[in-house]
Amino acid sequence: MLVLFQLLVVLFALFAILSVLSKKKEGLLGFKGTIFWILFWVGIGVVAVWPNTIQNLADRFGIGRGVDLAFYISIALLFFLIFKMNVKIEGLKRDLSRLTREDSLRDLDK
């Protein structure tokens, strides 16, 4: 059963990497984002194929279980991504306000 799970995770990771490369090609993803997501999915594949790697890494950091380390990393990653999305949304709101203001002023001049 574990082999089936490992195969499915590796196939999904490969699909995700192909999707990342497709988004990069379409210009929807930058260089840093592409590298980040490729490394992320490669890491998922490595952990699926060699589950002891996460336990060995947890031991080096003094964390009892590999699952705990994966959970901590996941939570930190999610908060980082939420932060980045928040910054992006605030920038878009600022740009939209500026454009709306400029458009309104242009209409007044007419």
ZADO-1210 file (C-alpha; in nm, 4 decimals, padded with zeros to 6 digits):
<atoms>
<atom x="00.0000" y="00.0000" z="00.0000" code="MET" pos="1"/>
<atom x="00.2866" y="00.2383" z="00.0761" code="LEU" pos="2"/>
<atom x="00.4293" y="00.1891" z="-00.2736" code="VAL" pos="3"/>
<atom x="00.0956" y="00.2940" z="-00.4275" code="LEU" pos="4"/>
<atom x="00.0867" y="00.6060" z="-00.2084" code="PHE" pos="5"/>
<atom x="00.4473" y="00.6898" z="-00.3002" code="GLN" pos="6"/>
<atom x="00.3726" y="00.6467" z="-00.6695" code="LEU" pos="7"/>
<atom x="00.0647" y="00.8691" z="-00.6505" code="LEU" pos="8"/>
<atom x="00.2499" y="01.1429" z="-00.4619" code="VAL" pos="9"/>
<atom x="00.5431" y="01.1351" z="-00.7056" code="VAL" pos="10"/>
<atom x="00.3076" y="01.1491" z="-01.0041" code="LEU" pos="11"/>
<atom x="00.1181" y="01.4388" z="-00.8466" code="PHE" pos="12"/>
<atom x="00.4459" y="01.6207" z="-00.7731" code="ALA" pos="13"/>
<atom x="00.5557" y="01.5744" z="-01.1356" code="LEU" pos="14"/>
<atom x="00.2189" y="01.7062" z="-01.2529" code="PHE" pos="15"/>
<atom x="00.2556" y="02.0054" z="-01.0209" code="ALA" pos="16"/>
<atom x="00.6079" y="02.0765" z="-01.1508" code="ILE" pos="17"/>
<atom x="00.4813" y="02.0640" z="-01.5095" code="LEU" pos="18"/>
<atom x="00.2039" y="02.3033" z="-01.4102" code="SER" pos="19"/>
<atom x="00.4586" y="02.5397" z="-01.2522" code="VAL" pos="20"/>
<atom x="00.6702" y="02.5323" z="-01.5684" code="LEU" pos="21"/>
<atom x="00.3595" y="02.5973" z="-01.7781" code="SER" pos="22"/>
<atom x="00.2703" y="02.9017" z="-01.5657" code="LYS" pos="23"/>
<atom x="00.6287" y="03.0273" z="-01.6001" code="LYS" pos="24"/>
<atom x="00.6100" y="02.9877" z="-01.9773" code="LYS" pos="25"/>
<atom x="00.2801" y="03.1814" z="-01.9844" code="GLU" pos="26"/>
<atom x="00.4464" y="03.4609" z="-01.7881" code="GLY" pos="27"/>
<atom x="00.2204" y="03.4146" z="-01.4856" code="LEU" pos="28"/>
<atom x="00.5020" y="03.3144" z="-01.2516" code="LEU" pos="29"/>
<atom x="00.8374" y="03.4802" z="-01.1920" code="GLY" pos="30"/>
<atom x="01.1786" y="03.3183" z="-01.1650" code="PHE" pos="31"/>
<atom x="01.1867" y="03.3108" z="-00.7836" code="LYS" pos="32"/>
<atom x="00.8352" y="03.1712" z="-00.7630" code="GLY" pos="33"/>
<atom x="00.9191" y="02.9045" z="-01.0186" code="THR" pos="34"/>
<atom x="01.2290" y="02.7950" z="-00.8273" code="ILE" pos="35"/>
<atom x="01.0409" y="02.7977" z="-00.4960" code="PHE" pos="36"/>
<atom x="00.7547" y="02.5818" z="-00.6222" code="TRP" pos="37"/>
<atom x="00.9800" y="02.3371" z="-00.8069" code="ILE" pos="38"/>
<atom x="01.1910" y="02.2890" z="-00.4925" code="LEU" pos="39"/>
<atom x="00.8738" y="02.2529" z="-00.2857" code="PHE" pos="40"/>
<atom x="00.7325" y="01.9755" z="-00.5069" code="TRP" pos="41"/>
<atom x="01.0691" y="01.8015" z="-00.5356" code="VAL" pos="42"/>
<atom x="01.0826" y="01.8057" z="-00.1543" code="GLY" pos="43"/>
<atom x="00.7362" y="01.6522" z="-00.1347" code="ILE" pos="44"/>
<atom x="00.8450" y="01.3792" z="-00.3753" code="GLY" pos="45"/>
<atom x="01.1641" y="01.3089" z="-00.1809" code="VAL" pos="46"/>
<atom x="00.9756" y="01.2799" z="00.1481" code="VAL" pos="47"/>
<atom x="00.7197" y="01.0475" z="-00.0139" code="ALA" pos="48"/>
<atom x="00.9847" y="00.8174" z="-00.1595" code="VAL" pos="49"/>
<atom x="01.2221" y="00.8292" z="00.1394" code="TRP" pos="50"/>
<atom x="01.0061" y="00.9037" z="00.4447" code="PRO" pos="51"/>
<atom x="01.3030" y="00.8654" z="00.6817" code="ASN" pos="52"/>
<atom x="01.4590" y="01.1830" z="00.5397" code="THR" pos="53"/>
<atom x="01.2132" y="01.4014" z="00.7296" code="ILE" pos="54"/>
<atom x="01.2790" y="01.2044" z="01.0499" code="GLN" pos="55"/>
<atom x="01.6559" y="01.2428" z="01.0082" code="ASN" pos="56"/>
<atom x="01.6115" y="01.6167" z="00.9523" code="LEU" pos="57"/>
<atom x="01.3852" y="01.6401" z="01.2589" code="ALA" pos="58"/>
<atom x="01.6473" y="01.4610" z="01.4674" code="ASP" pos="59"/>
<atom x="01.9089" y="01.7168" z="01.3613" code="ARG" pos="60"/>
<atom x="01.6832" y="01.9999" z="01.4760" code="PHE" pos="61"/>
<atom x="01.5970" y="01.8252" z="01.8020" code="GLY" pos="62"/>
<atom x="01.2332" y="01.7705" z="01.7094" code="ILE" pos="63"/>
<atom x="01.0863" y="01.4401" z="01.8245" code="GLY" pos="64"/>
<atom x="00.8950" y="01.3307" z="01.5159" code="ARG" pos="65"/>
<atom x="00.9346" y="01.3957" z="01.1460" code="GLY" pos="66"/>
<atom x="00.5629" y="01.4635" z="01.1161" code="VAL" pos="67"/>
<atom x="00.5978" y="01.7472" z="01.3669" code="ASP" pos="68"/>
<atom x="00.8759" y="01.9043" z="01.1605" code="LEU" pos="69"/>
<atom x="00.6653" y="01.8745" z="00.8433" code="ALA" pos="70"/>
<atom x="00.3739" y="02.0361" z="01.0285" code="PHE" pos="71"/>
<atom x="00.5895" y="02.3256" z="01.1556" code="TYR" pos="72"/>
<atom x="00.7339" y="02.3863" z="00.8110" code="ILE" pos="73"/>
<atom x="00.3868" y="02.3732" z="00.6545" code="SER" pos="74"/>
<atom x="00.2440" y="02.6251" z="00.8998" code="ILE" pos="75"/>
<atom x="00.5395" y="02.8613" z="00.8526" code="ALA" pos="76"/>
<atom x="00.5097" y="02.8291" z="00.4749" code="LEU" pos="77"/>
<atom x="00.1364" y="02.9004" z="00.4836" code="LEU" pos="78"/>
<atom x="00.1839" y="03.2113" z="00.6967" code="PHE" pos="79"/>
<atom x="00.4613" y="03.3333" z="00.4669" code="PHE" pos="80"/>
<atom x="00.2419" y="03.2864" z="00.1606" code="LEU" pos="81"/>
<atom x="-00.0510" y="03.4616" z="00.3295" code="ILE" pos="82"/>
<atom x="00.1803" y="03.7523" z="00.4143" code="PHE" pos="83"/>
<atom x="00.3004" y="03.7767" z="00.0535" code="LYS" pos="84"/>
<atom x="-00.0569" y="03.7654" z="-00.0760" code="MET" pos="85"/>
<atom x="-00.1590" y="04.0360" z="00.1715" code="ASN" pos="86"/>
<atom x="00.1221" y="04.2618" z="00.0537" code="VAL" pos="87"/>
<atom x="00.0222" y="04.2004" z="-00.3088" code="LYS" pos="88"/>
<atom x="-00.3458" y="04.2754" z="-00.2379" code="ILE" pos="89"/>
<atom x="-00.2572" y="04.5983" z="-00.0570" code="GLU" pos="90"/>
<atom x="-00.0449" y="04.7050" z="-00.3546" code="GLY" pos="91"/>
<atom x="-00.3305" y="04.6286" z="-00.5950" code="LEU" pos="92"/>
<atom x="-00.5752" y="04.8255" z="-00.3786" code="LYS" pos="93"/>
<atom x="-00.3349" y="05.1199" z="-00.3773" code="ARG" pos="94"/>
<atom x="-00.2924" y="05.1027" z="-00.7559" code="ASP" pos="95"/>
<atom x="-00.6688" y="05.0773" z="-00.8107" code="LEU" pos="96"/>
<atom x="-00.7305" y="05.3798" z="-00.5877" code="SER" pos="97"/>
<atom x="-00.4673" y="05.5816" z="-00.7739" code="ARG" pos="98"/>
<atom x="-00.6096" y="05.4869" z="-01.1143" code="LEU" pos="99"/>
<atom x="-00.9651" y="05.5653" z="-01.0029" code="THR" pos="100"/>
<atom x="-00.8543" y="05.9026" z="-00.8681" code="ARG" pos="101"/>
<atom x="-00.6664" y="05.9873" z="-01.1895" code="GLU" pos="102"/>
<atom x="-00.9636" y="05.8811" z="-01.4025" code="ASP" pos="103"/>
<atom x="-01.2036" y="06.0940" z="-01.1940" code="SER" pos="104"/>
<atom x="-00.9768" y="06.3966" z="-01.2195" code="LEU" pos="105"/>
<atom x="-00.9482" y="06.3451" z="-01.5944" code="ARG" pos="106"/>
<atom x="-01.3303" y="06.3378" z="-01.6198" code="ASP" pos="107"/>
<atom x="-01.3510" y="06.6660" z="-01.4254" code="LEU" pos="108"/>
<atom x="-01.1144" y="06.8340" z="-01.6698" code="ASP" pos="109"/>
<atom x="-01.3427" y="06.7492" z="-01.9636" code="LYS" pos="110"/>
</atoms>
